[in-house]
Structures are given as C-alpha cells and as structure tokens.
Amino acid sequence: MVEVRRGRARSEVTRRAILAATRDELTAHGYDRLSIDRIAAAAGAGKQTVYRWYPSKVALVADCLLADRVFDGVAPVADTGDLVADLRVWLRAFAAQFDRPDTAAFIRAATAAAAESDQVAIRFYEQSTAAAETALAERLRAGEAAGQLKPGVAAATAQSLIGAMLYRLLTRQPVTAEFADQLVSALPVR
C-alpha cells in the first residue's frame, strides 16, 4: 500500500533553503543553541513547515549532513616515493580545511548532534572523514609495501592521524601545519 501524504507537497527550493539556514545556524550558534525560529526566518519558511518536515533537531541536522559535504573534497595523497613528505603535504591541506571558521564550527556542531544519534553519527562519518581516511590509508598501505612504514598499521595510522586532528578541533586547539608535521614525525616510519 502506498502512503499518501496529506497537506502541501514538499518544495525542494524550501528544503534547500532550510538546510542552508541550518548550516549557517550550526556555524553561528552551535548545536546546543540551534534555533528552529531563526532557521525558519532565514529560510523564508514557516516554523510549522520546519517542524512538520523535521520532527527533531537531530532529524534536521541529519538531513543537513546528508545534503551538504563538510569538506571541499578530499584529494588523494600523492605518491612521490617519499611517504613522510607526501603525508606532510596532505595533512597540511587537511589542516587548512579545519582552519576555516565555518568548517570548524560546523564540525563541532555536527559532532554534538552525532553524540545523540547513531543515524547522524553514520552520516557525519560518511560526509566528513570516510573519504579522507580512505585516501590516507591507501597511501599508507603503499608505504607499507615499499618498506617505508611498519607493516599492518596503515588503517590504524590513518584513523589516528585524522582522529588527532579532529580532537584538536573539538578541544579548540589550533590545527596547524606545525601540528600536522608533528603527527607525521610520530609515525612508525622506517
């Protein structure tokens, strides 16, 4: 049996406006102070429309994460033959994305929402760190194969590097190029 929706059909233009306003709201005020009133006003939508489409803050943030990539895109890690140099270049670029105030605020807010919902946590991982982790692990595996990295540690090392950078961001410590270099210096390279 097909479920028939009552009321007005959802407008994709309005949905996109609500999601853009949600991202702006998360960036400006964080998850804890997320205001449906401000989102509705900024989106030019009625507050009841937002509540009808999104029964909770978590549902709204989950849709926002699904619709919007957190990072500009994750480049593959170059393979010049020098694992340490390649990782430094890549991690510095990754740190530069974290240095953007809008990205940093959105990640902090999304992390707070992810703590409340498995669905948001999964979407946050898929939209924010999965591609970076995959790109990094692939280069680290090539480093293992070339004898530049202790065998069997690529996946854990990728998670550790990204996790350390996220930790710095969440604890409001600078995620700098120097910190990225320190992380690379701590790796079990040969």
BASE-691047 format. One record per residue (C-alpha): residue in one letter; x, y, z. Coordinates in steps of 0.25 Angstrom, whole numbers, padded with zeros to 4 digits, always signed. Example, Ala and Ser with C-alpha at 12.3 -4.5 7.8 and 13.67 -1.06 7.14 Angstrom:
A+0049-0018+0031S+0055-0004+0029
END
This chain:
M+0000+0000+0000V+0005+0014-0004E+0005+0024+0007V-0002+0037+0003R+0004+0050+0009R-0006+0060+0013G-0004+0075+0012R+0005+0082+0003A+0016+0075-0005R+0030+0078+0000S+0037+0089-0008E+0051+0085-0012V+0054+0100-0012T+0049+0102+0002R+0056+0089+0007R+0070+0094+0001A+0067+0108+0008I+0064+0101+0021L+0077+0093+0020A+0085+0105+0016A+0080+0112+0028T+0082+0100+0037R+0097+0100+0033D+0098+0115+0036E+0091+0113+0049L+0100+0102+0053T+0112+0110+0049A+0108+0123+0056H+0102+0117+0069G+0105+0102+0070Y+0096+0090+0072D+0092+0093+0086R+0087+0107+0083L+0081+0103+0069S+0068+0111+0067I+0057+0106+0058D+0051+0120+0059R+0064+0126+0053I+0065+0115+0043A+0051+0117+0038A+0052+0132+0037A+0066+0131+0030A+0060+0121+0020G+0047+0129+0018A+0039+0117+0022G+0028+0116+0033K+0033+0110+0046Q+0022+0099+0045T+0028+0095+0032V+0041+0092+0038Y+0035+0085+0050R+0026+0077+0040W+0037+0072+0031Y+0047+0070+0043P+0041+0065+0056S+0054+0067+0063K+0067+0075+0063V+0074+0062+0061A+0066+0059+0048L+0069+0073+0043V+0084+0072+0045A+0084+0058+0039D+0077+0063+0026C+0087+0075+0026L+0099+0066+0027L+0093+0057+0016A+0091+0069+0007D+0104+0076+0010R+0118+0071+0009V+0126+0076+0021F+0139+0077+0013D+0142+0083+0000G+0147+0070-0005V+0158+0060-0001A+0170+0059-0011P+0177+0046-0012V+0190+0046-0005A+0201+0048-0015D+0211+0037-0016T+0225+0043-0019G+0232+0031-0013D+0235+0039+0000L+0224+0035+0010V+0227+0046+0020A+0227+0057+0010D+0214+0052+0004L+0207+0051+0017R+0212+0065+0022V+0207+0072+0009W+0194+0065+0010L+0192+0067+0025R+0195+0081+0024A+0184+0083+0013F+0174+0075+0022A+0178+0084+0034A+0175+0097+0025Q+0161+0092+0023F+0160+0091+0038D+0165+0105+0040R+0153+0111+0033P+0144+0116+0043D+0131+0111+0036T+0136+0097+0035A+0141+0097+0049A+0128+0101+0055F+0120+0092+0046I+0129+0080+0050R+0127+0083+0065A+0112+0085+0064A+0111+0072+0055T+0119+0064+0066A+0110+0069+0077A+0098+0064+0068A+0105+0051+0065A+0106+0048+0080E+0091+0048+0081S+0088+0039+0069D+0094+0027+0062Q+0088+0032+0049V+0095+0045+0050A+0108+0039+0054I+0108+0030+0042R+0105+0042+0033F+0115+0050+0039Y+0126+0040+0037E+0121+0037+0023Q+0121+0052+0019S+0133+0057+0027T+0144+0047+0030A+0142+0034+0022A+0148+0039+0009A+0160+0045+0016E+0162+0032+0024T+0161+0024+0011A+0171+0033+0003L+0181+0033+0015A+0180+0018+0017E+0183+0015+0002R+0196+0024+0003L+0200+0017+0016R+0198+0003+0010A+0207+0007-0002G+0217+0012+0009E+0216-0002+0016A+0218-0009+0002A+0230+0000-0001G+0236-0003+0013Q+0235+0011+0018L+0224+0008+0029K+0223-0003+0039P+0214-0014+0033G+0200-0015+0037V+0198-0001+0043A+0192+0006+0031A+0177+0007+0035A+0180+0009+0050T+0190+0020+0046A+0180+0027+0037Q+0170+0027+0048S+0180+0032+0058L+0184+0044+0049I+0170+0048+0046G+0165+0046+0060A+0177+0054+0066M+0173+0066+0056L+0158+0065+0060Y+0162+0064+0075R+0170+0077+0073L+0158+0084+0066L+0148+0079+0076T+0156+0084+0088R+0158+0097+0081Q+0173+0096+0080P+0179+0101+0067V+0180+0090+0056T+0193+0096+0049A+0203+0092+0039E+0213+0090+0050F+0203+0081+0058A+0202+0073+0045D+0217+0072+0043Q+0218+0067+0058L+0208+0056+0055V+0216+0051+0043S+0228+0051+0052A+0222+0042+0062L+0219+0031+0051P+0225+0017+0051V+0233+0020+0038R+0246+0013+0034
END
